[in-house]
């Protein structure tokens, strides 16, 4: 019964985190409060209820990082990339900045492809604990 209760709490926290991720662009403050104050503690308590404290201490950090990667880091990166043009127009009012081209140019396509590759590299690095040669992957991500 305890395991079923933990799974139900985890599902509730995942639904709240998904709504937080979807609400990230409209109201970033509410989304962060929903994620950090309500959803993450529910997820941690559900994981502890589903497993045991000792098993949670052994595997908990990895599960929490996966949770935060999908519901905080990934939505934040997508939000920053999508609203890049708005940030550029609000900060640089003058159109004389040649280095800041619009996202529809070839530079924008290259940056989008690089951004997607970086997301997959980071996800592969952190979500696969048995991956060998992590140092090489770290160097690729840093470069």
N, CA, C and O atoms as a MOPAC input file, in Angstrom:
PM7 MOZYME 1SCF
protein

 N      0.82000 1    -1.20000 1     0.00000 1
 C      0.00000 1     0.00000 1     0.00000 1
 C      0.86600 1     1.26700 1     0.00000 1
 O      0.52800 1     2.27500 1    -0.62100 1
 N      1.98100 1     1.18200 1     0.70800 1
 C      2.88800 1     2.32100 1     0.77800 1
 C      3.48600 1     2.62200 1    -0.59700 1
 O      3.65500 1     3.78300 1    -0.97000 1
 N      3.80300 1     1.56500 1    -1.34500 1
 C      4.37600 1     1.74200 1    -2.67700 1
 C      3.36300 1     2.39900 1    -3.61700 1
 O      3.73100 1     3.26900 1    -4.40600 1
 N      2.11000 1     2.00200 1    -3.54300 1
 C      1.06800 1     2.58400 1    -4.39100 1
 C      0.86000 1     4.05700 1    -4.03600 1
 O      0.69100 1     4.89500 1    -4.92200 1
 N      0.87200 1     4.36900 1    -2.73200 1
 C      0.75200 1     5.77100 1    -2.30700 1
 C      1.90200 1     6.61900 1    -2.82100 1
 O      1.69400 1     7.76400 1    -3.22200 1
 N      3.12300 1     6.07000 1    -2.81700 1
 C      4.28300 1     6.78100 1    -3.35000 1
 C      4.16500 1     7.03300 1    -4.84100 1
 O      4.52800 1     8.10300 1    -5.33000 1
 N      3.65700 1     6.04000 1    -5.56300 1
 C      3.48100 1     6.20000 1    -7.01400 1
 C      2.43200 1     7.26300 1    -7.30700 1
 O      2.60100 1     8.06000 1    -8.22900 1
 N      1.34800 1     7.28600 1    -6.53300 1
 C      0.30500 1     8.30600 1    -6.73100 1
 C      0.87000 1     9.70400 1    -6.46400 1
 O      0.59100 1    10.63900 1    -7.21500 1
 N      1.65300 1     9.84600 1    -5.40800 1
 C      2.26400 1    11.15700 1    -5.10400 1
 C      3.24000 1    11.55800 1    -6.20800 1
 O      3.30300 1    12.73100 1    -6.57500 1
 N      3.99400 1    10.61300 1    -6.73600 1
 C      4.92300 1    10.91600 1    -7.83100 1
 C      4.15500 1    11.36200 1    -9.06800 1
 O      4.57000 1    12.30500 1    -9.74100 1
 N      3.04900 1    10.70600 1    -9.37700 1
 C      2.24700 1    11.09600 1   -10.54700 1
 C      1.67500 1    12.49500 1   -10.36700 1
 O      1.66200 1    13.28700 1   -11.30900 1
 N      1.19900 1    12.80300 1    -9.15600 1
 C      0.68600 1    14.15400 1    -8.88700 1
 C      1.79400 1    15.18400 1    -9.05800 1
 O      1.57200 1    16.24300 1    -9.64700 1
 N      2.98300 1    14.88300 1    -8.54900 1
 C      4.08700 1    15.84200 1    -8.68800 1
 C      4.51800 1    15.98300 1   -10.14100 1
 O      4.89600 1    17.07600 1   -10.56300 1
 N      4.46900 1    14.89900 1   -10.92100 1
 C      4.81400 1    14.99300 1   -12.34200 1
 C      3.80400 1    15.83500 1   -13.11200 1
 O      4.17900 1    16.58800 1   -14.01100 1
 N      2.52700 1    15.71200 1   -12.76400 1
 C      1.50200 1    16.54200 1   -13.41100 1
 C      1.72300 1    18.01700 1   -13.06500 1
 O      1.62000 1    18.88500 1   -13.93100 1
 N      2.02900 1    18.29300 1   -11.79400 1
 C      2.30700 1    19.67900 1   -11.39500 1
 C      3.55400 1    20.21000 1   -12.08000 1
 O      3.58000 1    21.36600 1   -12.50400 1
 N      4.59200 1    19.38200 1   -12.19400 1
 C      5.82700 1    19.82100 1   -12.85600 1
 C      5.59900 1    20.04400 1   -14.35300 1
 O      6.16300 1    20.96900 1   -14.93800 1
 N      4.77700 1    19.20100 1   -14.96400 1
 C      4.46700 1    19.40000 1   -16.38000 1
 C      3.68800 1    20.69000 1   -16.58700 1
 O      3.94100 1    21.42100 1   -17.54500 1
 N      2.74600 1    20.97400 1   -15.70100 1
 C      2.01600 1    22.24500 1   -15.81600 1
 C      2.94400 1    23.42200 1   -15.55700 1
 O      2.78100 1    24.48600 1   -16.15400 1
 N      3.91500 1    23.23800 1   -14.67400 1
 C      4.91400 1    24.28700 1   -14.44300 1
 C      5.76200 1    24.51200 1   -15.68900 1
 O      6.03700 1    25.65600 1   -16.05400 1
 N      6.17800 1    23.43200 1   -16.34200 1
 C      6.99500 1    23.56100 1   -17.55000 1
 C      6.20700 1    24.20100 1   -18.68900 1
 O      6.75200 1    24.99000 1   -19.46100 1
 N      4.92200 1    23.86000 1   -18.79100 1
 C      4.10600 1    24.45700 1   -19.84500 1
 C      3.77300 1    25.91600 1   -19.56200 1
 O      3.55000 1    26.69300 1   -20.49000 1
 N      3.73900 1    26.28700 1   -18.30100 1
 C      3.40200 1    27.64800 1   -17.89300 1
 C      4.65000 1    28.52700 1   -17.77800 1
 O      4.56100 1    29.67400 1   -17.33900 1
 N      5.79800 1    28.00100 1   -18.16700 1
 C      7.06700 1    28.69700 1   -17.97100 1
 C      7.14200 1    30.00300 1   -18.75000 1
 O      7.69200 1    30.98400 1   -18.25100 1
 N      6.59700 1    30.03300 1   -19.96500 1
 C      6.70000 1    31.24300 1   -20.77200 1
 C      5.71400 1    32.31500 1   -20.35000 1
 O      6.01200 1    33.50300 1   -20.46900 1
 N      4.53700 1    31.92000 1   -19.85800 1
 C      3.53800 1    32.91800 1   -19.48600 1
 C      3.87300 1    33.59800 1   -18.16800 1
 O      3.86100 1    34.82600 1   -18.08200 1
 N      4.17000 1    32.81000 1   -17.14100 1
 C      4.45000 1    33.37000 1   -15.82000 1
 C      5.58400 1    32.57400 1   -15.18600 1
 O      5.36200 1    31.52700 1   -14.57900 1
 N      6.79300 1    33.08300 1   -15.33600 1
 C      7.98100 1    32.34600 1   -14.90400 1
 C      8.07100 1    32.25500 1   -13.37900 1
 O      8.58200 1    31.26500 1   -12.85500 1
 N      7.58700 1    33.26500 1   -12.66400 1
 C      7.65500 1    33.24400 1   -11.20300 1
 C      6.71000 1    32.18500 1   -10.64100 1
 O      7.09600 1    31.41300 1    -9.76300 1
 N      5.47800 1    32.14400 1   -11.13900 1
 C      4.52500 1    31.13400 1   -10.68400 1
 C      5.01400 1    29.72900 1   -11.02300 1
 O      4.85200 1    28.80500 1   -10.22600 1
 N      5.60600 1    29.56600 1   -12.19300 1
 C      6.10300 1    28.24900 1   -12.60100 1
 C      7.22700 1    27.78100 1   -11.68900 1
 O      7.28000 1    26.60600 1   -11.32600 1
 N      8.12600 1    28.68400 1   -11.31400 1
 C      9.20900 1    28.30700 1   -10.40300 1
 C      8.69700 1    27.99200 1    -9.01100 1
 O      9.16600 1    27.04200 1    -8.38400 1
 N      7.74200 1    28.77300 1    -8.51300 1
 C      7.17200 1    28.49000 1    -7.19600 1
 C      6.47600 1    27.13700 1    -7.22000 1
 O      6.62700 1    26.34400 1    -6.29000 1
 N      5.71800 1    26.87000 1    -8.26900 1
 C      5.02100 1    25.59300 1    -8.38900 1
 C      6.00700 1    24.43000 1    -8.43900 1
 O      5.76200 1    23.38100 1    -7.84300 1
 N      7.11100 1    24.61000 1    -9.13900 1
 C      8.09000 1    23.53800 1    -9.26700 1
 C      8.87500 1    23.33000 1    -7.98300 1
 O      8.95300 1    22.20800 1    -7.48200 1
 N      9.46100 1    24.39900 1    -7.44200 1
 C     10.38100 1    24.26500 1    -6.31500 1
 C      9.68900 1    24.07700 1    -4.96700 1
 O     10.19700 1    23.35500 1    -4.10900 1
 N      8.53700 1    24.71700 1    -4.77300 1
 C      7.89200 1    24.68600 1    -3.45500 1
 C      6.89200 1    23.53800 1    -3.33000 1
 O      6.74900 1    22.95600 1    -2.25500 1
 N      6.20400 1    23.21000 1    -4.41500 1
 C      5.14500 1    22.20800 1    -4.32000 1
 C      5.56000 1    20.88700 1    -4.97200 1
 O      5.50600 1    19.83600 1    -4.33200 1
 N      5.96900 1    20.93500 1    -6.22800 1
 C      6.16700 1    19.71700 1    -7.00600 1
 C      7.41100 1    18.92900 1    -6.58600 1
 O      7.33100 1    17.71200 1    -6.42100 1
 N      8.54500 1    19.58500 1    -6.41300 1
 C      9.77800 1    18.87700 1    -6.05600 1
 C      9.68800 1    18.20900 1    -4.68700 1
 O     10.08200 1    17.04800 1    -4.57400 1
 N      9.19100 1    18.87700 1    -3.63200 1
 C      9.04400 1    18.15700 1    -2.35500 1
 C      8.06500 1    16.98000 1    -2.43200 1
 O      8.27400 1    15.95400 1    -1.78600 1
 N      6.99500 1    17.13200 1    -3.22400 1
 C      6.08200 1    15.99700 1    -3.41600 1
 C      6.78800 1    14.83600 1    -4.10800 1
 O      6.59100 1    13.67600 1    -3.74500 1
 N      7.60700 1    15.15000 1    -5.09700 1
 C      8.33700 1    14.10800 1    -5.82200 1
 C      9.30600 1    13.38700 1    -4.89200 1
 O      9.39400 1    12.15900 1    -4.91200 1
 N     10.03400 1    14.14800 1    -4.07700 1
 C     10.99500 1    13.53900 1    -3.15800 1
 C     10.27800 1    12.67000 1    -2.13300 1
 O     10.72100 1    11.55600 1    -1.85400 1
 N      9.17900 1    13.16200 1    -1.57000 1
 C      8.44500 1    12.35200 1    -0.58700 1
 C      7.82900 1    11.11300 1    -1.24700 1
 O      7.77600 1    10.05000 1    -0.62800 1
 N      7.36500 1    11.23800 1    -2.48600 1
 C      6.84200 1    10.07700 1    -3.19700 1
 C      7.91400 1     9.04100 1    -3.47900 1
 O      7.65700 1     7.84100 1    -3.37800 1
 N      9.11500 1     9.48800 1    -3.83300 1
 C     10.21900 1     8.55800 1    -4.06200 1
 C     10.61200 1     7.84800 1    -2.77000 1
 O     10.90200 1     6.65100 1    -2.78300 1
 N     10.62200 1     8.57800 1    -1.65700 1
 C     10.95900 1     7.95900 1    -0.37700 1
 C      9.88500 1     6.95500 1     0.02200 1
 O     10.19800 1     5.87900 1     0.53100 1
 N      8.61200 1     7.30400 1    -0.20700 1
 C      7.53400 1     6.37100 1     0.11000 1
 C      7.56800 1     5.13000 1    -0.78700 1
 O      7.30700 1     4.01800 1    -0.32800 1
 N      7.88600 1     5.32600 1    -2.04900 1
 C      7.89800 1     4.21100 1    -2.99700 1
 C      9.03500 1     3.24600 1    -2.70600 1
 O      8.85600 1     2.03000 1    -2.76900 1
 N     10.19000 1     3.78300 1    -2.39200 1
 C     11.35000 1     2.93800 1    -2.08300 1
 C     11.57300 1     2.95200 1    -0.57500 1
 O     10.61800 1     2.84200 1     0.19400 1
 N     12.77700 1     3.08300 1    -0.16600 1
 C     13.10400 1     3.26300 1     1.24900 1
 C     14.10500 1     4.40600 1     1.34900 1
 O     14.62600 1     4.87700 1     0.33800 1
 N     14.36800 1     4.84500 1     2.56900 1
 C     15.29700 1     5.96600 1     2.73000 1
 C     16.70400 1     5.59300 1     2.26400 1
 O     17.39300 1     6.40500 1     1.64600 1
 N     17.12100 1     4.37600 1     2.55900 1
 C     18.47700 1     3.97700 1     2.16000 1
 C     18.60300 1     3.86900 1     0.64100 1
 O     19.61500 1     4.28100 1     0.07400 1
 N     17.58600 1     3.32100 1    -0.01800 1
 C     17.63100 1     3.23600 1    -1.47600 1
 C     17.51000 1     4.62400 1    -2.10600 1
 O     18.11600 1     4.89300 1    -3.14300 1
 N     16.72800 1     5.50300 1    -1.48000 1
 C     16.61900 1     6.86900 1    -1.99300 1
 C     17.94500 1     7.59700 1    -1.86200 1
 O     18.32000 1     8.36500 1    -2.74800 1
 N     18.66200 1     7.36500 1    -0.76400 1
 C     19.98100 1     7.99100 1    -0.61700 1
 C     20.95400 1     7.48200 1    -1.66800 1
 O     21.84000 1     8.21000 1    -2.11500 1
 N     20.78000 1     6.21500 1    -2.05900 1
 C     21.68200 1     5.62400 1    -3.04800 1
 C     21.38200 1     6.11400 1    -4.46100 1
 O     22.30700 1     6.42900 1    -5.21000 1
 N     20.10000 1     6.18500 1    -4.84100 1
 C     19.71600 1     6.54100 1    -6.21000 1
 C     18.97800 1     7.86300 1    -6.32400 1
 O     18.65000 1     8.29000 1    -7.43100 1
 N     18.71400 1     8.51100 1    -5.22000 1
 C     17.85600 1     9.69600 1    -5.21400 1
 C     18.40800 1    10.88000 1    -5.96300 1
 O     17.66300 1    11.58400 1    -6.64500 1
 N     19.71800 1    11.12000 1    -5.85000 1
 C     20.30200 1    12.28600 1    -6.52500 1
 C     20.13500 1    12.19200 1    -8.03900 1
 O     19.86700 1    13.18700 1    -8.71100 1
 N     20.29800 1    10.99300 1    -8.55600 1
 C     20.15400 1    10.81500 1   -10.00300 1
 C     18.72200 1    11.07700 1   -10.43100 1
 O     18.49600 1    11.75500 1   -11.43400 1
 N     17.74200 1    10.55100 1    -9.68900 1
 C     16.34900 1    10.74800 1   -10.05000 1
 C     15.93800 1    12.20600 1    -9.91500 1
 O     15.16900 1    12.71300 1   -10.73100 1
 N     16.44200 1    12.88000 1    -8.89300 1
 C     16.12900 1    14.30400 1    -8.72600 1
 C     16.74100 1    15.11300 1    -9.85700 1
 O     16.11300 1    16.04500 1   -10.35900 1
 N     17.96500 1    14.77100 1   -10.27000 1
 C     18.57600 1    15.50600 1   -11.37300 1
 C     17.81500 1    15.28300 1   -12.67200 1
 O     17.62400 1    16.22300 1   -13.44200 1
 N     17.37900 1    14.05200 1   -12.92600 1
 C     16.58200 1    13.78600 1   -14.12600 1
 C     15.29400 1    14.59800 1   -14.08800 1
 O     14.88900 1    15.18200 1   -15.09300 1
 N     14.66000 1    14.63000 1   -12.93100 1
 C     13.42200 1    15.38600 1   -12.74800 1
 C     13.64900 1    16.86700 1   -13.03300 1
 O     12.87800 1    17.48400 1   -13.76700 1
 N     14.70600 1    17.43900 1   -12.45500 1
 C     14.99800 1    18.86000 1   -12.66400 1
 C     15.44800 1    19.14000 1   -14.09300 1
 O     15.16900 1    20.21300 1   -14.62900 1
 N     16.14100 1    18.18600 1   -14.71500 1
 C     16.56900 1    18.39300 1   -16.09500 1
 C     15.36200 1    18.54200 1   -17.02100 1
 O     15.31400 1    19.45400 1   -17.84700 1
 N     14.38700 1    17.63700 1   -16.87400 1
 C     13.24200 1    17.66500 1   -17.77400 1
 C     12.22800 1    18.74600 1   -17.43700 1
 O     11.52900 1    19.22500 1   -18.32900 1
 N     12.12900 1    19.14300 1   -16.17400 1
 C     11.08400 1    20.08400 1   -15.80300 1
 C     11.59400 1    21.47300 1   -15.42100 1
 O     10.78400 1    22.36900 1   -15.18100 1
 N     12.91600 1    21.68100 1   -15.35700 1
 C     13.43400 1    23.02600 1   -15.09600 1
 C     14.47600 1    23.44500 1   -16.13100 1
 O     14.32400 1    24.48700 1   -16.76800 1
 N     15.52000 1    22.65700 1   -16.30600 1
 C     16.61900 1    23.06300 1   -17.18800 1
 C     16.17600 1    23.09300 1   -18.64800 1
 O     16.42700 1    24.07200 1   -19.35100 1
 N     15.52200 1    22.03200 1   -19.10600 1
 C     15.07400 1    21.98600 1   -20.49600 1
 C     14.04700 1    23.06000 1   -20.82500 1
 O     14.19600 1    23.72100 1   -21.85300 1
 N     12.99200 1    23.28000 1   -20.00000 1
 C     12.07900 1    24.39000 1   -20.30200 1
 C     12.75600 1    25.75800 1   -20.24100 1
 O     12.40400 1    26.65900 1   -21.00300 1
 N     13.72800 1    25.91700 1   -19.33500 1
 C     14.44700 1    27.18600 1   -19.26000 1
 C     15.26600 1    27.42600 1   -20.52200 1
 O     15.27400 1    28.53900 1   -21.04800 1
 N     15.95100 1    26.40700 1   -21.01200 1
 C     16.73000 1    26.55800 1   -22.24100 1
 C     15.83900 1    26.84400 1   -23.44300 1
 O     16.16600 1    27.68900 1   -24.27700 1
 N     14.72800 1    26.14900 1   -23.53100 1
 C     13.79800 1    26.39100 1   -24.64300 1
 C     13.21200 1    27.79600 1   -24.54700 1
 O     13.08600 1    28.49000 1   -25.55600 1
 N     12.85400 1    28.21200 1   -23.33300 1
 C     12.31500 1    29.55900 1   -23.12700 1
 C     13.33200 1    30.62300 1   -23.52900 1
 O     12.97200 1    31.60200 1   -24.18200 1
 N     14.58800 1    30.44600 1   -23.15100 1
 C     15.61200 1    31.42600 1   -23.51700 1
 C     15.86900 1    31.44000 1   -25.01800 1
 O     16.10300 1    32.50000 1   -25.59800 1
 N     15.82900 1    30.28500 1   -25.64100 1
 C     16.08700 1    30.24000 1   -27.06900 1
 C     14.91900 1    30.81900 1   -27.87600 1
 O     15.13300 1    31.51900 1   -28.86500 1
 N     13.70600 1    30.53000 1   -27.45900 1
 C     12.53400 1    31.03600 1   -28.17800 1
 C     12.41800 1    32.54400 1   -28.03400 1
 O     12.08300 1    33.23800 1   -28.99400 1
 N     12.68900 1    33.04700 1   -26.86000 1
 C     12.51900 1    34.48100 1   -26.62700 1
 C     13.80700 1    35.27200 1   -26.85000 1
 O     13.92700 1    36.40800 1   -26.38900 1
 N     14.76200 1    34.68000 1   -27.55000 1
 C     16.02100 1    35.36800 1   -27.84200 1
 C     15.79500 1    36.64200 1   -28.65000 1
 O     16.40700 1    37.67300 1   -28.37400 1
 N     14.92800 1    36.57000 1   -29.63000 1
 C     14.65300 1    37.73200 1   -30.48200 1
 C     14.02800 1    38.86500 1   -29.66200 1
 O     14.38300 1    40.02900 1   -29.85100 1
 N     13.11200 1    38.54100 1   -28.76300 1
 C     12.49600 1    39.57300 1   -27.92300 1
 C     13.51900 1    40.20300 1   -26.98500 1
 O     13.52300 1    41.41800 1   -26.78400 1
 N     14.39200 1    39.36500 1   -26.41000 1
 C     15.45100 1    39.89900 1   -25.54600 1
 C     16.35600 1    40.84100 1   -26.32700 1
 O     16.72900 1    41.90400 1   -25.83200 1
 N     16.71000 1    40.44700 1   -27.55300 1
 C     17.60100 1    41.26800 1   -28.37400 1
 C     16.95900 1    42.61000 1   -28.70100 1
 O     17.61400 1    43.65000 1   -28.63400 1
 N     15.66800 1    42.58400 1   -29.05600 1
 C     14.99800 1    43.82600 1   -29.42300 1
 C     14.78000 1    44.74100 1   -28.21700 1
 O     14.79300 1    45.96300 1   -28.36600 1
 N     14.58400 1    44.18200 1   -27.04700 1
 C     14.37100 1    45.03000 1   -25.86800 1
 C     15.68400 1    45.59300 1   -25.33600 1
 O     15.69500 1    46.68700 1   -24.77200 1
 N     16.78800 1    44.87000 1   -25.50300 1
 C     18.06700 1    45.35200 1   -24.98300 1
 C     18.75700 1    46.26900 1   -25.98300 1
 O     19.22200 1    47.34900 1   -25.61900 1
 N     18.82500 1    45.84600 1   -27.23700 1
 C     19.49500 1    46.62300 1   -28.26200 1
 C     18.44300 1    47.30300 1   -29.13200 1
 O     17.96000 1    46.71200 1   -30.09800 1
 N     18.09000 1    48.52900 1   -28.79900 1
 C     17.06300 1    49.25400 1   -29.53600 1
 C     17.60500 1    49.71000 1   -30.88300 1
 O     16.88200 1    49.71700 1   -31.87900 1
 N     18.84300 1    50.07900 1   -30.91300 1
 C     19.46500 1    50.55200 1   -32.14000 1
 C     19.79200 1    49.37100 1   -33.05000 1
 O     20.28900 1    48.35000 1   -32.57400 1
 N     19.52500 1    49.49000 1   -34.34400 1
 C     19.76300 1    48.41000 1   -35.29800 1
 C     21.17700 1    48.41400 1   -35.86500 1
 O     21.41200 1    47.79100 1   -36.90000 1
 N     22.10900 1    49.08100 1   -35.23800 1
 C     23.45800 1    49.16900 1   -35.76000 1
 C     24.36100 1    48.04300 1   -35.26600 1
 O     25.53600 1    47.99700 1   -35.63100 1
 N     23.84300 1    47.14200 1   -34.45000 1
 C     24.65300 1    46.05000 1   -33.95500 1
 C     24.65400 1    44.92700 1   -34.99000 1
 O     23.68800 1    44.17300 1   -35.10500 1
 N     25.75100 1    44.82700 1   -35.74100 1
 C     25.83900 1    43.86700 1   -36.83200 1
 C     25.98000 1    42.44100 1   -36.30300 1
 O     25.50000 1    41.49900 1   -36.93400 1
 N     26.62300 1    42.27500 1   -35.16900 1
 C     26.88100 1    40.93400 1   -34.65300 1
 C     25.59900 1    40.21700 1   -34.23400 1
 O     25.56300 1    38.98600 1   -34.22200 1
 N     24.56000 1    40.95400 1   -33.89500 1
 C     23.30600 1    40.34000 1   -33.47400 1
 C     22.34400 1    40.25700 1   -34.65500 1
 O     21.46500 1    41.10200 1   -34.81800 1
 N     22.52800 1    39.22700 1   -35.47100 1
 C     21.65400 1    39.02500 1   -36.61300 1
 C     20.35600 1    38.37500 1   -36.14900 1
 O     20.26900 1    37.84100 1   -35.04400 1
 N     19.36500 1    38.43200 1   -37.00700 1
 C     18.09700 1    37.81200 1   -36.63400 1
 C     18.22600 1    36.29400 1   -36.65800 1
 O     19.13400 1    35.74800 1   -37.28400 1
 N     17.31100 1    35.62200 1   -35.97300 1
 C     17.37300 1    34.16400 1   -35.85000 1
 C     16.98800 1    33.45900 1   -37.13300 1
 O     17.15600 1    32.24300 1   -37.22500 1
 N     16.47400 1    34.17300 1   -38.13700 1
 C     16.07200 1    33.52500 1   -39.37300 1
 C     17.22600 1    33.41800 1   -40.37200 1
 O     17.05500 1    32.83800 1   -41.44400 1
 N     18.36600 1    33.95300 1   -40.04600 1
 C     19.49400 1    33.87000 1   -40.98300 1
 C     20.19100 1    32.51700 1   -40.84000 1
 O     19.77800 1    31.68300 1   -40.03400 1
 N     21.23800 1    32.30500 1   -41.61800 1
 C     21.99100 1    31.05300 1   -41.54300 1
 C     22.65300 1    30.89600 1   -40.18200 1
 O     22.81500 1    29.77500 1   -39.70000 1
 N     23.03300 1    31.99000 1   -39.56300 1
 C     23.60400 1    31.91700 1   -38.22600 1
 C     22.57400 1    31.39700 1   -37.22400 1
 O     22.92100 1    30.66600 1   -36.29700 1
 N     21.32400 1    31.76800 1   -37.40800 1
 C     20.25700 1    31.28100 1   -36.53500 1
 C     20.02200 1    29.79500 1   -36.69900 1
 O     19.77700 1    29.09600 1   -35.71500 1
 N     20.09200 1    29.29900 1   -37.92200 1
 C     19.91300 1    27.86900 1   -38.17400 1
 C     21.06400 1    27.08100 1   -37.56400 1
 O     20.85400 1    26.03000 1   -36.95800 1
 N     22.27100 1    27.58900 1   -37.72500 1
 C     23.43900 1    26.92700 1   -37.13800 1
 C     23.33600 1    26.91400 1   -35.61900 1
 O     23.64100 1    25.90500 1   -34.98400 1
 N     22.91000 1    28.02700 1   -35.03300 1
 C     22.79000 1    28.07200 1   -33.57500 1
 C     21.68400 1    27.15100 1   -33.08100 1
 O     21.80900 1    26.56400 1   -32.00700 1
 N     20.60000 1    27.01400 1   -33.84900 1
 C     19.51500 1    26.10700 1   -33.46200 1
 C     19.98300 1    24.65500 1   -33.50100 1
 O     19.68900 1    23.88700 1   -32.58600 1
 N     20.70500 1    24.27400 1   -34.54300 1
 C     21.22400 1    22.91500 1   -34.64600 1
 C     22.24300 1    22.66000 1   -33.53600 1
 O     22.23800 1    21.59400 1   -32.92100 1
 N     23.10100 1    23.61800 1   -33.28100 1
 C     24.06300 1    23.47900 1   -32.18100 1
 C     23.38400 1    23.37600 1   -30.82800 1
 O     23.83000 1    22.63000 1   -29.95700 1
 N     22.31300 1    24.11900 1   -30.65500 1
 C     21.55400 1    24.07900 1   -29.40700 1
 C     20.92100 1    22.70400 1   -29.20000 1
 O     20.95700 1    22.16800 1   -28.09200 1
 N     20.34400 1    22.13500 1   -30.24900 1
 C     19.72600 1    20.81300 1   -30.14500 1
 C     20.78500 1    19.74800 1   -29.86500 1
 O     20.55000 1    18.84800 1   -29.06000 1
 N     21.93500 1    19.83400 1   -30.51000 1
 C     23.02100 1    18.89100 1   -30.25800 1
 C     23.50700 1    19.01600 1   -28.81500 1
 O     23.77500 1    18.00700 1   -28.16300 1
 N     23.62200 1    20.24400 1   -28.31300 1
 C     24.05200 1    20.45300 1   -26.93400 1
 C     23.05800 1    19.86300 1   -25.94000 1
 O     23.46400 1    19.29200 1   -24.92900 1
 N     21.76900 1    19.99100 1   -26.21200 1
 C     20.75600 1    19.39900 1   -25.33100 1
 C     20.89900 1    17.88400 1   -25.30400 1
 O     20.83800 1    17.27600 1   -24.23600 1
 N     21.09000 1    17.26800 1   -26.46700 1
 C     21.23500 1    15.81800 1   -26.50700 1
 C     22.53000 1    15.35600 1   -25.83400 1
 O     22.54400 1    14.31700 1   -25.17400 1
 N     23.61800 1    16.11700 1   -25.99400 1
 C     24.86700 1    15.76100 1   -25.33500 1
 C     24.73800 1    15.86000 1   -23.81200 1
 O     25.18800 1    14.97300 1   -23.08700 1
 N     24.12500 1    16.93500 1   -23.33800 1
 C     23.94200 1    17.09200 1   -21.88800 1
 C     23.02500 1    16.00600 1   -21.34100 1
 O     23.28600 1    15.45100 1   -20.27300 1
 N     21.96900 1    15.70500 1   -22.05600 1
 C     21.05500 1    14.65800 1   -21.59900 1
 C     21.75900 1    13.30900 1   -21.59000 1
 O     21.60000 1    12.53800 1   -20.64400 1
 N     22.52400 1    13.01600 1   -22.61500 1
 C     23.25700 1    11.75500 1   -22.65100 1
 C     24.29400 1    11.65900 1   -21.56200 1
 O     24.54500 1    10.57600 1   -21.03400 1
 N     24.89700 1    12.76900 1   -21.22200 1
 C     25.93100 1    12.77900 1   -20.18600 1
 C     25.34300 1    12.53500 1   -18.80200 1
 O     25.87900 1    11.74000 1   -18.03000 1
 N     24.25200 1    13.21100 1   -18.48700 1
 C     23.74300 1    13.15500 1   -17.13000 1
 C     22.69900 1    12.05900 1   -16.90400 1
 O     22.51900 1    11.61400 1   -15.77100 1
 N     22.02200 1    11.62400 1   -17.94000 1
 C     20.95200 1    10.66200 1   -17.74600 1
 C     21.38900 1     9.22100 1   -17.93900 1
 O     20.60200 1     8.30200 1   -17.71100 1
 N     22.62900 1     9.00800 1   -18.35500 1
 C     23.14000 1     7.66200 1   -18.54100 1
 C     24.30400 1     7.44200 1   -17.58500 1
 O     25.43400 1     7.81400 1   -17.90000 1
 N     24.04700 1     6.83500 1   -16.40600 1
 C     25.12200 1     6.71800 1   -15.40600 1
 C     26.19900 1     5.71100 1   -15.78500 1
 O     27.32300 1     5.81400 1   -15.29300 1
 N     25.89000 1     4.73600 1   -16.64900 1
 C     26.87400 1     3.72400 1   -17.01000 1
 C     27.73400 1     4.11000 1   -18.19300 1
 O     28.47500 1     3.27500 1   -18.71100 1
 N     27.65400 1     5.34700 1   -18.62900 1
 C     28.38400 1     5.79700 1   -19.80400 1
 C     29.88300 1     5.88000 1   -19.50000 1
 O     30.29600 1     6.46800 1   -18.50100 1
 N     30.67900 1     5.28500 1   -20.37500 1
 C     32.12300 1     5.35600 1   -20.22200 1
 C     32.66000 1     6.56500 1   -20.97000 1
 O     31.99200 1     7.11500 1   -21.84600 1
 N     33.84600 1     6.96400 1   -20.62400 1
 C     34.54000 1     8.10100 1   -21.23500 1
 C     33.74400 1     9.38700 1   -21.06600 1
 O     33.51300 1    10.11800 1   -22.02900 1
 N     33.32900 1     9.65400 1   -19.83600 1
 C     32.57400 1    10.86900 1   -19.56100 1
 C     33.45500 1    12.09600 1   -19.68600 1
 O     32.95700 1    13.18600 1   -19.96700 1
 N     34.72800 1    11.94500 1   -19.48700 1
 C     35.62400 1    13.09000 1   -19.62700 1
 C     35.65900 1    13.64300 1   -21.03400 1
 O     35.68000 1    14.85800 1   -21.22800 1
 N     35.66400 1    12.75300 1   -22.02300 1
 C     35.63900 1    13.18600 1   -23.42100 1
 C     34.33300 1    13.90200 1   -23.73400 1
 O     34.33200 1    14.92300 1   -24.42200 1
 N     33.22000 1    13.37000 1   -23.23000 1
 C     31.92400 1    14.01100 1   -23.45400 1
 C     31.85800 1    15.36200 1   -22.75300 1
 O     31.27000 1    16.30300 1   -23.28600 1
 N     32.45200 1    15.47600 1   -21.56700 1
 C     32.50700 1    16.76000 1   -20.87100 1
 C     33.28000 1    17.79900 1   -21.67400 1
 O     32.87400 1    18.95800 1   -21.75300 1
 N     34.38100 1    17.38700 1   -22.26200 1
 C     35.18300 1    18.30700 1   -23.06900 1
 C     34.38700 1    18.76500 1   -24.28800 1
 O     34.42300 1    19.94500 1   -24.63600 1
 N     33.67300 1    17.85300 1   -24.94100 1
 C     32.85500 1    18.21400 1   -26.10600 1
 C     31.77100 1    19.20800 1   -25.70100 1
 O     31.51600 1    20.17400 1   -26.42000 1
 N     31.12900 1    18.97800 1   -24.55000 1
 C     30.07300 1    19.88300 1   -24.09200 1
 C     30.64300 1    21.25600 1   -23.76100 1
 O     30.04300 1    22.27400 1   -24.10500 1
 N     31.79000 1    21.29300 1   -23.10000 1
 C     32.39000 1    22.58700 1   -22.75200 1
 C     32.82100 1    23.36600 1   -23.98300 1
 O     32.68400 1    24.58900 1   -24.02200 1
 N     33.34200 1    22.66900 1   -24.98900 1
 C     33.77900 1    23.35200 1   -26.21300 1
 C     32.56200 1    23.87700 1   -26.94000 1
 O     32.69300 1    24.48900 1   -28.00100 1

